[in-house]
Amino acid sequence: MFAAFAALGVAAEPVVYSDQQLEAVGEQVLELDGVLVWVNPIEQGLDRSKLDPLLREAAAAGVWVSAHPDVIMKMATKKVLVDTKEMSWGTDTRLYLSASELRDRFPARLLERNALVLKQQRGMGGDGVWKVELDGENTAAAGDPWVRVQHAARDGSPERLRLSEFLLRCGPYFTGGAPMVDQPFAERIGEGMIRVYLTHDEVVGFAHQYPRGLVPPTQGEAPSGKVFELPTAAAYSDLRTLMESKWLPEMQQILGVETHSLPVIWDADFLYGQKTASGDDTYLLCEINASSTFAFPEHAMPAVARAAVSRIQDRSRR
């Protein structure tokens, strides 16, 4: 990426963030024309509660920031699954604003759907994402049934416990007023996930990945790693058309995100939905990432640099 900026005659420098260096980072950022930011929303007990106010202050002072924290909160938390559930990428997704609301409403919802994926508002690598499924041997215990739960984080294994015990475990996910969401379990999860990489409103690449977190053990081993593919890859031409021409404009309208505010570096993850009557694939939104999105295709770096410079110039003119 630094080479891509250098090719445009633009000087780029690293800004290494930590909460302990907040003041020094703030001083460095205010001397720049723009910043590209990727910092995990939560990691090892840390979060972005100190970084995000710094970025808001920098943006107010005239520094171009991507992704702006306010844009992330609109489009790149799990709540986007609820806000856009009426779109054709959506599913029957529900929002829970508190631990008590989860305890009151989730049991009936699970009895209705049998298997759900429950997700905390922000996270990385499957942290706070759980598959919850009624245990087939005890589904009659409607008041407090036995369930099997599996954490999507690496090396998570199924557990059998009472639903009330699991819901109590979810209490910390609501810290600070954060919500949780659920969506139906995607039965074709074993076929992998398609990651669509974007720069603003342009698709710049794809990757077919096989996250193992919630895949049933009976589906066997899946390919490891991922291969970045060009935006012109024939296998994803329909998905690219849907993303650029239909879904992205719809999402922007629903969420109130203008094109010039879209992140320079972001991606959307899709699971396979049910095939159509003619045998074509459909796609279900799994999540949108804009907080910490590397690795990003190296072939897309020139487009990222051009887009960043263009947005900085636009901001300067405004």
C-alpha positions, 0 to 999 in steps of 0.5 A, spaced: 500 500 500 505 504 501 508 503 494 501 505 491 501 511 494 508 513 492 507 511 485 502 517 486 507 522 489 504 521 495 508 520 502 504 515 507 507 514 514 505 508 519 501 510 525 501 505 530 496 505 535 495 503 542 491 506 548 497 508 552 500 512 546 493 516 545 496 523 546 502 522 541 497 518 536 493 524 536 498 529 535 501 525 529 494 524 526 492 532 526 499 533 522 496 529 516 491 530 510 488 523 511 488 517 515 486 509 513 484 506 520 484 498 521 484 497 529 480 491 531 473 493 535 475 488 541 481 484 542 484 481 549 480 486 553 481 492 549 476 496 545 476 502 541 473 507 546 479 511 546 481 511 539 474 513 536 473 519 540 480 521 537 478 520 530 472 524 531 476 530 533 481 529 527 475 529 522 472 535 525 479 538 525 479 537 517 483 530 517 479 525 512 478 519 516 476 512 513 473 508 516 470 514 520 467 511 527 460 514 525 460 510 519 462 504 522 457 504 527 451 505 521 454 499 516 459 495 520 456 492 526 452 486 527 446 491 527 446 492 520 443 485 519 437 487 522 437 494 519 437 491 512 433 484 513 428 486 508 433 487 502 434 480 498 440 479 502 437 479 508 434 473 513 429 473 519 433 477 523 432 479 530 435 485 535 435 484 543 437 491 546 438 488 553 440 481 557 433 481 560 430 482 553 434 476 550 432 472 556 424 474 555 424 473 547 429 468 545 426 462 548 420 462 544 424 464 538 429 458 538 423 454 539 420 457 533 426 456 529 430 450 532 437 453 530 439 460 530 446 464 530 446 469 536 451 475 535 454 480 539 454 487 536 462 487 535 467 482 534 473 479 530 474 472 528 468 469 531 468 472 538 461 472 541 458 468 535 454 462 537 450 457 534 444 455 539 440 449 537 435 445 541 437 438 543 433 433 539 433 429 546 429 434 550 425 439 546 419 438 550 422 442 556 419 448 553 420 452 559 428 451 559 430 446 554 437 443 553 441 446 547 447 445 544 451 451 543 458 452 539 462 458 539 464 460 532 471 462 535 477 458 533 477 451 536 470 452 539 467 445 540 459 444 542 457 444 549 450 441 552 447 445 557 440 449 559 438 455 555 437 459 561 445 457 563 447 459 556 443 466 556 446 468 563 453 467 559 451 472 554 450 478 559 457 481 558 455 482 551 450 487 553 456 492 556 455 499 555 448 498 551 451 494 546 445 489 543 445 482 540 442 480 534 440 473 531 439 470 524 437 463 522 443 458 521 445 457 514 444 450 512 449 451 506 455 454 511 459 448 509 460 450 502 464 456 505 463 464 505 464 469 499 468 475 501 467 481 497 472 486 497 470 494 496 473 501 495 468 506 496 462 503 492 466 499 487 468 491 488 475 490 487 476 483 489 473 476 492 475 471 496 472 464 497 473 462 504 471 456 509 471 458 516 470 452 520 467 455 527 460 453 526 460 448 520 458 441 523 463 436 524 459 431 519 461 435 513 468 433 514 474 437 512 474 444 508 480 447 504 484 451 508 487 458 506 484 463 501 486 466 494 484 473 492 481 473 486 480 479 481 473 483 481 472 480 474 472 473 476 467 470 472 465 465 478 462 472 482 460 476 476 452 475 478 454 477 485 458 483 483 452 486 479 448 485 485 453 488 490 454 494 485 448 495 482 442 493 487 445 492 494 449 497 495 445 503 493 439 500 497 443 499 503 446 506 503 439 509 502 436 505 508 442 507 513 443 514 510 450 513 508 453 517 502 457 515 497 463 519 499 463 517 506 463 509 504 470 506 507 476 506 502 477 499 505 471 494 507 468 488 505 462 484 506 461 476 507 456 472 504 453 465 506 450 461 501 442 461 501 437 456 498 438 455 491 432 458 486 428 453 482 432 453 476 438 451 481 442 458 481 445 460 488 442 466 492 446 469 498 445 471 505 449 477 508 453 474 514 457 481 516 460 487 514 467 489 516 470 496 516 474 496 522 479 491 521 479 489 514 486 486 513 488 482 509 486 486 503 488 484 496 494 487 494 492 487 486 487 492 489 492 497 493 492 502 487 485 503 487 485 504 494 490 509 494 487 513 488 480 513 492 483 515 498 487 521 495 481 523 491 477 523 497 482 527 501 482 532 495 474 533 495 474 534 502 479 540 501 475 543 496 469 543 500 
